[in-house]
Amino acid sequence: MHHISPALTLLPQQCRLINATKGFRLEVCSGCLWLTRPGDAVDRFLVRGAVIDLHEAQVLIQSDCHRGAADGVAARYVLVPLRAPTANRYRQWFKRWTRQARNCVQGLAEVSTRAGA
């Protein structure tokens, strides 16, 4: 099952500093976000439907007004991890499977030891 991140809200002129070193996809649900990244020569204004991948340690976003929007509009957005959670599921399955196999082998060794005694 794919985990869907809940939408986050920034009130008008509110900002947030995001640590995106592990990678996030920023999806704007409504309103407008002003995005500033280190080393980026331009600031970006993202409106509803915009998507951008982030990999920087410090990304600053701020709720901003865009042309045609009423004053005081909050911005809603979603941060989705770029690393798929399904990879962890396969790793967990493999660990569980190897643990079960190891327990089975140990159980067979104990049975054969008792039978030989």
SULPE-V690553 format. One line per field, one symbol per residue. ss: DSSP state (h for helix, s for strand, l for the rest). phi: phi as a letter, one per 30 degrees, with the letter a starting at -180 (. if undefined). burial: # if it has 16 or more other ideal C-beta (glycine too) atoms within 10 Angstrom, else .. Layout:
# SULPE-V690553
ss = ???
phi = ???
burial = ???
This chain:
# SULPE-V690553
ss = lllllllsssllllsssslllllssssssslssssssllllllsssslllssssllllssssssllllllllllssssssslllhhhhhhhhhhhhhhhhhhhhhhhhhhhhhhhhl
phi = .ddcdddcbcdeidbbccccddjbccbdcaibcccbbdiddbdccccejdbbdcbddbccbbdbdcejcddiddccbbccddddddddddddddddddddddddddddddddddddd
burial = .........#.......#.#...#.###..#####.#........##..#...#.#..#.#####.......#.######.....................................
